[in-house]
Amino acid sequence: MSNVDFKTRLQNWLPKLVLSPSLVLVLVFVYGFIAFSVYLSFTDSRLLPSYGLVGWENYSKLWRLSHWKTSLTNMGIFSVLYIGICTCIGLCLAIFLDQKIRAEGVLRTIYLYPMALSFIVTGTAWKWFLDPSIGLENVLQSWGWASFEFDWIKDRDYAIYTVVLAAVWQTSGFVMAMFLAGLRGIDNEILKAAQMDGASNWNLYRRIIIPQLRPAFLSAFVILSHLAIKTFDLVIALTGGGPGRATELPATFMYSYTFSRNQMGIGAASATIMLMTIAAIMIPYLYAELREKN
Amino acid sequence: MADAMQDTAVRTSRTVRILIYLILLLFGLFYLLPLYVMLINSVKPLNEITGGGMMNLPQALTFAPWAKAWSSAQIGVDPTGLSPYFWNSIKVVVPAVVISTILGAINGYVLTKWRFKYDKILFGLMLFACFIPFQIVLIPMARMLGLMGIAGTTSGLALVHIVYGIGFTTLYFRNYYAVFPTELVRAAQIDGAGFFQIFWRILLPSSGPIAVVSIIWQFTNIWNDFLFGASFADATSQPMTVALNNLVQSSHGVKEYNVHFAGAIIAALPTLLVYVVAGRYFVRGLMAGSVKG
């Protein structure tokens, strides 16, 4: 009797028991670690974690650093252009590919493959391609366009745009796939009815199709913005943060302050700000998603 | 994409169509250009590149840059080539992909078929973990790996990838199992099947498509990771991406662009191969699981 009882009770507990290892891992390695890092941002940690509380000092130091301000400005330029251009290219390519294009499968494969590459590979390829001494500038000059100049990657004011270029190259195809999936889900009957009423193609897209892509726009925005804030390897491989500090981003700032400059407290403070920024975007989105599926 | 879905009913004129084809082809060239540059320059002698012929086909075809990148290029202090780091990556990727996928499958099963109070909150916590900037965990993770005695090893790196991969694998399996008929599970329960039996006999046999998605996703992400590799690996356990970066950034000696390009392709080959061979299953599986984004 008690044996049966034990078995049913085990069956009731089993699901939770099986879930618990993952749960413990996530609670410790994600949320515990977040708490620890946030705590460190209020301490005088330098080379190693130290537990002397210093209040908001790291944050006020951080905001006085021109290095941090540069990386925030770059983040602003980079994320606006990256998200904007990826969305435009993705949407246009998806709309064009949706017009009963003959070699659609081949083109889609070509547009998407950069997504499979590591940012280090992408960075290396673009680094040498944009390098004035061997890349594009050199090639066009040797083809006879002697006055051609393209040295953005070596120019403090323009280097950040080369990061945008490489990042757009890597992810715009993925955004295209998201929009294409959205377009394929639109009911053709509505479009046919509107066409019968004499709507032009332009109006069809502006009034009916694009408004229906709202969920795809939202997912694209969320994914691109979180990729933008996380951008790290691409900068390391493409420009190394330079020339000077011209292409530093918060992610590279945090890394160099924590691991090479031994300013762990300031590094932790910058990481905390990065987390808060992402949380401000992700939490409302995830909340809405999870409620919807209820 | 899914075959059932159809092209748009929008009709376009001849000139517009020609213009569209033109634009699509131009973008095709834009995406192919870096791959072309990497490929042709990896099989050229160095003087052909520095002489201003980056876009030209090789005049003297040579595979020496590939051999050098693989087995004798200077990486860090040793002229080992990329090969030892390639195997490091394999040692990290294989266990991390397998374990995180298994955990994801079990989590997805529990979260959809054995619902309990607060399960949504737990799932939300796991999901948010996918999107954190990893900078926030770097410092404590370095300490933790040290405490566990696996700092600077490939198993330490595998653990890191398992932990931060669970969120995504759970998401995939949860969404896939959510549309799996719960009646079948209940019927099996009435027949006396236990927790694991139901998983083994009923859910697992039909999990192929989503397992492919999870494996491809994890494989690509872990193989391509740089941040964790650069933060937690030492010279003997660095993954491919870190070694490639060391090769390209090394400041001493002549810059051997052809070797750099060959190394970049070697580093990209496994994920490219997976993409070409199984990419279609990835998209199809994603659709079947109706994963958003």
Interface residues (C-beta under 8 A of the other chain):
Chain A: Q11 L14 P15 K16 V18 L19 P21 S22 L23 L25 V26 L27 F29 V30 Y31 G32 F33 I34 F36 S37 V38 L40 P49 I89 C92 L93 F96 L97 D98 Q99 K100 I101 L107 T109 I110 Y111 L112 Y113 P114 M115 A116 L117 S118 F119 I120 V121 T122 T124 A125 W126 K127 W128 F129 S133 I134 G135 L136 N138 V139 Q141 S142 W169 G173 A177 M178 L180 A181 L183 R184 G185 I186 N188 L191 K192 Q195 N201 L204 Y205 I209 P215 S219 A220 V222 I223 H226 I229 K230 F232 D233 I236 A237 G240 P250 A251 M254 Y255 T258 F259 M264 G267 A268 S270 A271 T272 M274 L275 I278 A279 M282 I283 L286 Y287 E289 L290 K293 N294
Chain B: M1 A2 M5 Q6 D7 T8 A9 V10 R11 T12 R17 I20 Y21 I23 L24 F27 G28 F30 Y31 L32 L33 P34 L35 V37 M38 N41 I49 T50 G52 G53 M54 M55 L103 I106 N107 V110 L111 W114 F116 K120 L122 F123 G124 L125 M126 L127 F128 A129 F131 I132 P133 F134 Q135 I136 V137 L138 I139 P140 M141 R143 M144 I162 V163 Y164 I166 G167 T170 A178 G194 F195 F196 T220 W223 N224 D225 F226 L227 A230 S231 T241 L244 N245 V248 Q249 Y257 H260 F261 G263 A264 I265 A267 A268 T271 L272 V274 Y275 V276 G279 V283 M287 K292 G293
